[in-house]
Amino acid sequence: MNEEDKEGKILITRKKYEELIKELEMLKGQKRAEVSEKIKQSISFGDLSENSEYDSAKQEQAFLESQISEIESTIARAQILDETTIETNKVNVGCKVELEDIDRKVKVKYILTGSSLEADPDKHKISWTSPVGQGLIGHKIGDVVEIVVPKGKVRYKILNIERSSNG
């Protein structure tokens, strides 16, 4: 499922939005200046047709401009998640969900993020568009959900839903 809504907006937390703004400023300022200096230095080496330093610097510049463009696009389409208005009567984006894996008899907690930009499986942050995220959205405490994941099926019982304090 696409992470964008029907208007092309991407749901992110204020924290992630501010991180993107800082990253963009750094790329446009410091990084552009560094790459520009590399290009100037490589031009001073002479013949550009056989100048590997120049080719490398131009490739770095193209990659940098691609990064800048991607971040600008994300920022332009960002819809900031108001974490104070998240309802916890059912699983929503921005919720921390405590689950019991019925078959393995273990408890797990996930935070459902608005986009894969904020997902970090090692920290139990999953995108609402992931298989588990999709399987949980809209369910309530006490519900048992069966979700198809790459390794097969998992069955979770929803034990608790609360607002994530992770924004």
HUZIJO-V131282 format. One record per helix or strand. SS is the DSSP state (H for helix, E for strand). FROM is the first residue (numbers start at 1). TO is the last residue. If there is no record, write none. Layout:
# HUZIJO-V131282
ss=SS from=FROM to=TO
ss=SS from=FROM to=TO
This chain:
# HUZIJO-V131282
ss=E from=4 to=4
ss=E from=10 to=12
ss=H from=14 to=43
ss=H from=48 to=50
ss=H from=52 to=77
ss=E from=78 to=80
ss=H from=83 to=85
ss=E from=95 to=101
ss=E from=106 to=113
ss=E from=120 to=120
ss=H from=121 to=123
ss=E from=125 to=127
ss=H from=131 to=136
ss=E from=144 to=149
ss=E from=152 to=163
